[in-house]
């Protein structure tokens, strides 16, 4: 079993939570918050991919 990378795990949870909040914002019919959480989720996910790529390049 591989070691769990805690910072990347929390970034992934934060991205999933942002996408869940998009659904909540849609339920409240708030277009502004739904767009905000959607963009925030993509930014967090992109930041996680960037951190993972930097870690992989440092190991090689």
N, C-alpha and C positions, 0 to 999 in steps of 0.2 A: 504494500500500500504506500502510495506517495504521500509526502508531507503536505499538509494543508497550508496554502499561502493565505494567511489571515487578512492582510490589507486588500488583496484582490477579491477575496471572498466578500468582504464588506462592501467593496465597490460594486460587485455584482448584485448584492442584496439591495443596495441603494438604487441601482438602475431599475431593478424589478419593482421596487417600491414606487419609484417615479411613474412607471407605466401603470401601476395599479391606481395611482392617484389621478391619472388621466381618465380612467373609468369612473372614478368618483366625481370628478369635475364634469364629465359628460352627464352623469346622473343628476347633478345639480343644474345642468344646462348652462354652465359657465364656459363660454368659448375661450375667454382670455386665459383662465387657469388651465384648461385642457391643452391649449397650445403651449403655455409656459412649461407644464410638466412634461409634455412630449419632447420639447427642445431640451429641457434639463436632463431627461432620461437619455437622449442621444448623446449629449455632451459627457455625461458621466460614463456611459458605455465606451465612447471614444477615448476618454482619458484612461479607462481601464485597459483598453487595447494598447494604448501608447506605453503605459507602464509595463505591461507584459512584454512588449517588443524590446524595451530597453533592458529588462531583466534577462531576456533570452540572449541578447547581443552581448551582455557582460559575461555570461557563462561560457560563451563560445570562444 
